[in-house]
Amino acid sequence: MGDAVSTLLFQPPPPSKLKEHKIVWLKTRRGTKIPGFYISYRRQGGVENCRSLAASEIRDSGPTQGITILYSHANAEDLGSIYPWCKFLSKMLQVNLFAYDYSGYGMAYESGPPSEEHCYADIEAAYDFLRSTLKVPARNIVLYGRSLGSGPSCYLAVKSAQTPTDPETKEKTEPVGGLILHAPFMSVFRVVLETGCTLPGDKFPNIDLLPFVASPTILVHGTNDQIVPFNHSERLFEAINEKFRARPIYIEGMSHNNVHSQVRPLFCDRLAEYLEQHVWPSIEGGRQTSGLPKVTRRIAEAVDHELDYSEVERTHRSREVIGL
């Protein structure tokens, strides 16, 4: 039953490619190798610099400064298809961003087939890269899981809250700085049928994990989502410990994969507000910039042709039919 569910659940698209020298290769505890990319955001002398870095450049870029989003993508996506969207988020939210592919996806296609267990090991490898290799403090890391990616993101958020000491250094650990769940589901089975409880063989039981998350959590969902019903976020919000609930972003008329141009300013402004209120205050040194215009105005004034917003739109629309 479990294998059948995985076969239906995971739908890797035809692999897309990125520039090889911009890829960071990670080895997971299950023995697979997965790719990732790192986008650095800096503002110096009034000039913004948002670009992907080669593996050899990352350590010298100051990765411990500011917020770093650890991005877990949806189904039917891979690193190549999400790159424009990730760069958009990095620039608009003024954050670093690290994204990775699941085993069996994209350039890790031959390391499949994908599975829930692989997804958990994959995000652990990405998180370990940020924490152990780049030395990014846990409080500076915000997990962002979109649809399928909400599963590994919830898992890691709980794990970071329940690991009191680092097994190698024996130092006290802390939860991640935040959790963003974009079009999340209660569990895979519940997308098709409300079972009332988590049944044997179900995958990614986010509804059972969220009560144990100890990081500020925000939900993003469109009321016109035809793939993961909107009420999943309403139920998930109730499961979050009240202490860690952030005001959710429920967008009227938005569908599952399309953060369309009309709502994008609201979407980014609300995420920036969440970071400002719940994540930045805990970061040593605080914000590296101040006095910047609201994201709404930044999007309206954007003239950086390196970031093609039409490509962001096209990427999300092209995946509309395929699911989680």
FENLIN-V453388 format. One record per helix or strand. SS is the DSSP state (2 for helix, 1 for strand). FROM is the first residue (numbers start at 1). TO is the last residue. If there is no record, write none. Layout:
<<SS	FROM	TO> <SS	FROM	TO>>
This chain:
<<2	2	9> <2	20	22> <1	24	27> <1	33	44> <1	47	53> <2	55	61> <1	68	72> <2	79	93> <1	96	100> <2	106	111> <2	116	133> <2	138	140> <1	141	146> <2	149	162> <1	165	165> <1	172	172> <1	178	182> <2	188	192> <2	206	212> <1	216	222> <2	231	239> <2	242	244> <1	245	245> <1	249	251> <2	261	282> <2	295	301> <2	309	318>>
